[in-house]
Amino acid sequence: MEGKPTALLSLALALLLTACGVQDRSQGVAPPPSVEIVALAGMISGSPGALTFNGHPLLTGSAQMTAQGRPSSPARLRPGSVFQGTAVKTPQGYELLSAEVHHEVEGVIEHIDLAASRLVVMGQNVLVGPQADIGEEGPATTSRSLQLAELKAGDRVEVDGFPGADGSIQATRIEHVPAPAEADGTFHGVLSAIDHRAKTARAGGCSLSFARAQVTGSLVTGARVEVQGRISGGTLLASSVKVETGLEELSGATLELCGPISGFDPVAKSFFILSYRVDYSRAKVEGTLANGTNVHAQAPFLPEGAAPGPASKVRAGSRIEALPLNARADAHGRTRRAGETNPST
């Protein structure tokens, strides 16, 4: 079956490359009229009492919140959490309207290598760097800090982070869930080696069988999927496979992505942040892009046939002022490139 990776962005966009620190559009708190609504996707930074996104305050307030599709509380958002959602952008920061926490993998720890700062969860290698935030879920949305050495095989954890070039997960936050360990878990990965006859594939470095799975979306090479199931004999037996579609198109709204890039392709001039493919072919690049580079990308969603914006600038390693540019997010796995007329630099 032919197709392209899901949640693709074709961007003539404003990219801010900096140390910066999402599910379909959900129904959140109704914003007041005449305000700027933005879609956000990426990693939260700051401290537990003062969250930030791309260096600006992130005010969670009474936002409608889900985690892996389940109702949750905005108080569960922590530094290192990876999310996607919508917000009102104000001079004071982002006022969050709705959010979906994006756990890269959720399940039981199979193995811990303290010397290498590495976990294995649902067959996935999880790398725990010095910046990763580790905590334990408590009552009334509380969380206490943990050290990696306090975790053990058999513990159930939720891991937020970003995929690495080698298929591993670079953790930004690990939450120990003090509940009876369950065999089933959830993880996110990119499909390859798909055999539709045998109903097998590779995803995130793991062998996958979807013979008995409920499949949502088209399973094609390069598609990023959310998989639920259990490990048996080194194979993930999926009960559910869902192709990620990212945020729905928000005509006139701005999408802001923040996090390290993966799948960097200097020939195609593209890279991924989460499940979004960013095409920077029309951007003026200053500095060096590479897998793992922290990026802030900003672009308006435009309706079909809208006039294009000016060209963008891209700079690695430091923040620059964004220029308004063109982009379109396609939730059906197609790449759409916005037009360009008389770009300026």
N, C-alpha and C positions, 0 to 999 in steps of 0.2 A: 504494500500500500504506500502510495507516494504522499509526501507532505513536508511541512517545514516545522521547526521547533515552535512551541506555543508561546503565547504572550510576547510577540515580537514587537519591538519598537523600531521604526525607521525614523531616525532623528536628524533634522538639521536643527541642532539644539544648543542650549547653553550648558556647558559642562564645567563644574567647579571641582578640581581635584584637590582633596584636602584630607586630613585625618578627621573624618566625620563620624561622628558617632552620635502582609497585605493580602488573599481571598477576594472574590468579586466584591464590587461596591455594595456595602450593606446599609441598612436603614438606621441612621444615627439620629442625634438630636438635630432638629430643624434649625438652620442658621438664620440669623436676622437678615433682612433684605439688604441688597447693595453692599455685599462684602465679598472678598476674594476667597473662593473655595479652592483648596489644593488637595491633590491626592498624594499621599506619602507612602514610601516603601523603603525599608532598610533598617539600620541599627540605631538603637537609642543609646545616648551617652549621658554624661553628667553624673549625678549622685542620686540616691534613693529619694531624697527630698527636693531635688532640683533637676528634673530630667531635661535633656536637651536633644534636639535633632538638627544635625548640620550646624551646630554651634549656637542655635537659637533655643530659648525656653520652649518646652513642650508641656502645655497645660492640659492635663487629662480630664479634669472637672467631672462632668456627668456623662462622658462619652459612652456610647453603647459598645460593649466589648465582648469578643468571643476568642476562644483559644482552641485551635484545631476544630472549629465548628461548634464548640460547646460554649454556652453562656459563661461569662467570667466577669471579673471586676477590673476597672482600669487601674486599681491599686496594685494589681499583679504585674504591671509594667515596671521593669527594672533596667538599670544600666546593663547593656549587652543584649537586651531583648530585641528580637527581629520581628517587625510587624509590617502590616500594610493597612491603610485606612484613609480617612478624609479629615480635613481640618479647615478651620478659618485662619487665614494668615493675617496677623495684626502687627503693629509696631512692637508689641510686647512679646511676640512669639507666635507659636502655633497653638490654637485652641482646638483640641481634638474633638471630633464629632463621632467618629466610629473607628474601630480598630479590630484587626484580627491578628493575634499573635501567631507567628510562623515558627513552629519547632522544626528544625531540620531533621531531627530524629527523636523518637520517644519510645523508650522500652527499657529492658533489663540489661544491666552491665554484665557482659559475658567475661570480660578480662580487663585487668588494669595493669599497666606498665608504668610505675611511678618514675623510674629512671628516665624514661622517654616521654613522660607526661602525656600518656596516650590511653584512651579507653576504646573498647570495642562494644558497640551497642547495635543490636539488630544487624550484625555482620559488618557494620560500618566503622572504619577507623576514625576516631575523634581525637584531634590534636588539641591539647589544652595549653595555650601560651600564657605568659605572665599577665596579660591584660584580660584574660577570661575571668568573668565574675561567677563564683560558685556559691550557691545558697541552698537553703532547705525551706520548703514550704511549711508555714505554720498556720495556726488558727487566725481567723479574722484578717485574712490577706497579709499576715506578717511573714517575714522571711529572715532567717539568721544566716550570717556568712559562714562558709565552710572552707576547709583546706582540701585539696585533692586527696591527701592521705586519709581523710575521714570517710571517703567513699570506698565501697567494696563490691566485689562481684556479687550479683544477686539484687543489688539495689536498683530501684526503678528511677530513671532520670528523664528529664526533658532537656534537650540540647538545642539551643539557638546558635546559629552560626552561618557560615558561608562555605560552599563547596570549593575545594582546592583543585588545582590542575591535575593532581594525581588521583582524584576521586575521593580523597579523604575530606573530613569536615573540620574546618578551623572554628573551634568553639568560641563564641563571644559570651555566652552565659550557659551555665549548667544548673538546673534546679533538681535537687533530690526530692522525690515525692514520697513521703513516709506513709506508704500504703502497701498492702500485700502485693508482692510481685505477680504480674500477670504475664502469660506467655505471649499474648498479642502485643504488637507495637505498631508504630507508624514511622515512615521515613520518606524523604524526598530525594529523587535522583533523576539523572538523565538517561533515557533509554538508548540501548545499542544492541546489536546482534539479535534482532527480533526474529523469531520463527513462529509465524502465525499458525502453521500446521501443528507444531508441537506445543504451541502456546507457552513459549519460554522466551526469556530475554535477559539482558544484563542491565542493571540499574545501579548507579552509584558504586560500582565495583562488586556488586552482589549478584549471584545467580537468582533469577526470578521465575516462578511458575505462576501463570495467571489462568490456568485451566479451570479453576473453580471460582474465579473472581468476578465480581460485578465490575464491569469496565465502563467508565464514562469518558467519552472523547475518543479520538483516533490515536492508536498506538503506532507511532512512527519514529524512526531513528532521529535522535536529537530532542524529542519531546521531553519535557520535564514533568514528572508525575509524583503524585502523593500515593503511597502504597501502604495499605494496612494488611497485617497478616502475622505469621510466625515463622521462625527459623526452624527447619528440620533437616538434618543431615547436610548442613551447609547451604541449603536452598531456602529462599524465602517463599513460602507458600502463601500467596496473596488471597485475601478475601475481598479486597476492594482495590482497584487501580483507577485513579482519577487524574486525567491530564490537567495540569495547572493552566489557567487562563489569565491570571493576573487580574487587574482592575478592569472593569468595563469602561468603555470610552465615555469620558465626561466632556461633552462639547463645551469649549471655552475655559475649562478648568486647567490647572497646571499640575503636571506630575513631577514630583521630586524624588529621585532615587539616591540612596546614600549607603555606601559600603564598598568592600573590596571587590575587584572585578575578577572574573574567571572566563575561561574560553576565549582568551584574547587572540584575535586573528588579524595580524598587521596587513595581510594581503587583502582580505575582505573589508578591513577597517571596521571591525566590530568587536564587541565583547559583551559579556553577560553580567548583570547585577540581579541576583535572585533568578526569577524566571523571565526576566526582560532582556531581550537582545537589543543592544544599543549600536546603531550605525552612526559612526562619527566621520563618515567619508566627506562631509561638507564642513567639517570643523577645522579651524586653524589651531593646530596643536603646538603648545609650548611646553617642553619637558618630555619625559619618557613615560609611556604607558607600558605596563607589564602585569601579568597575573599577580593578584594580591595588592595592587595599587588601590588606595582608597579614593573613591570618586564620589562627587556630588553631581548629579545630572538633573537638569531642569528643562522642561519643555511644555508648551501648551498643547492640550488635545484640541485638534481642530476638526470641524465638521467637513464632510466631503465637499471638495471644490473651494475651500476657503483659500484666501490669498496667502502666499508664503511670507515668512518673516526673513530678517537679515541673517547673514552667516554667523557662526559661533566662534568662540575661542575656547581652547582647551589648554590647561596648564597643569602639569604634574607637580605635586609637592607643596602647593600653596593655593590659597583661596583667591579667586578673582571675582569681579562683579559679573553677574549673569547678563546675557543679552537675550531679549525675547526672540524665540525661534519656533520653528515648525516641528510638529511630531504627530504621529498617530499611533495609538496602541490598537492592535488587532487581536481580539480575544479568540479568534478562530484559527490561529496558526499561520496567518499569511503575513508576509512582509509588505508594508506599504511605505513608499518613499515620498515624503512631501516635496512639492515643487520648490524651485528656487529662482528668484529673479533679481539680478543686480546685487548680489551679496556684497556686504561691506565687511571690512576687517577692523 
